[in-house]
């Protein structure tokens, strides 16, 4: 726990309404690491046609198995990250994971056969799961109480910024130095974006630095990340025994499956929907919009969560996205496609920003870092599975139409799941937290005013 002396700068800054420098540094470091995440989220997509040109014996489906291996490896490695974070610290995971992912990208650059690409995908996935897919969310949750949603949205927007940068950087590089050398450039970007923030910016939790989470009242130990009785929330073993944990896991997976449709946008638009020929320029505009819009949408969504509350924000944002899907299904003119993407992108942003907020809201802060190692797998696995499931829709019906118009129904299912889990799971630990707080007030360890401030955050 912090001392009065070491906490003073943090307290003074907070009292003045300013975010302390240490907290800003952690947030910026986490955002920079998300640029490394963009290397695998966006950067790798440019290499498929170039690799297939050099290896005509590969089929598209056989080659892209490497990316499926990457996705599942990164998701399941988060389980290991959750168990290792207390030993290696967040910065240790970022450095080790970043180095592993860099090694995987380098192996990709030198691969000469399918099994080497598959091994590269596995190594990249392990590195990503240990670092950029896990650490940024956990450190934001540990370092911020006030403005947590806004900061998380701003941090996760780093992947969108990285995607735009790579979109302009990678194609000309491949044209001038070839795809293998370009991949080595991406490996260097991954190393810089992960290892340097791990060394100099990201830190495990504020208590290790003699500070408190931003927005924590002076004596609010209920919000610290120290493992003591004050931390509100369910211990991991109790959370895993709760059926609501598994309902949330399933809801997040269905959420990911639904947004697996983004992998089929190009196929749908190339199929001349409603007899309309979609130009290459329009197709490019729509695909780019899906990435660029995430940059402002993610911090904006976090701000909305902070202002109106998580549950209202979920209903609002998913309603907007569902309307976008329906419009997309009926769109018969180019400008309508573009308008619909402005709406659908709200759902894409919600998919990255809200899952950790839902998990923390439902099960509390106490063992969030461990629980997120499990919950964080659901959405990316859902995306991977959803890409295949969406392919069945035109195979069975001859069109993507029924998939798009069915999105609001599926959305209602997982949103209801989110809302029920938040209400029911909180009932498992909030009453006990209130009782402990009342006992501390009676013992004179916490003043009534301080207790009111604590209870307001825990129970609302």
Secondary structure, DSSP 8 states (H G I E B T S, - for coil): ---HHHHHHHHHHHHTT---HHHHHHHHHHHHHHHHHHHHHTGGGGTHHHHHHH-TTS-HHHHHHHHHHHHHHHHHHHHHHHHHHHHHHHHHHHHHHHHHHHHHHHHHHH--SHHHHHHHHHHHHHHHHHTTTTHHHHHHHHHBSTTHHHHHHHHHHHHHHHHHHHHHHHHHHHHHHHHHHHHHHHHHHHHIIIIIHHHHT--S-GGGGT---BT--TT-GGG--SSSTTS-B--HHHHHHSHHHHHHHHHHHHHHHHGGGGGGHHHHHHT-GGG----HHHHHHHHHHHHHHHHHHHHHHHHHHHHH-HHHHHHHHHHHHHHHHHHHHH--SHHHHHHHHHHHHHHHHHHHHHHHHHHHHHHBSTTHHHHHHHHHHHHHHHHHHHHHHHHHHHHHHSSSHHHHHHHHHHHHHHHHHHHHHHHHHHTTTHHHHHHHHHHHHHTTSS-HHHHHHHHHHHH-
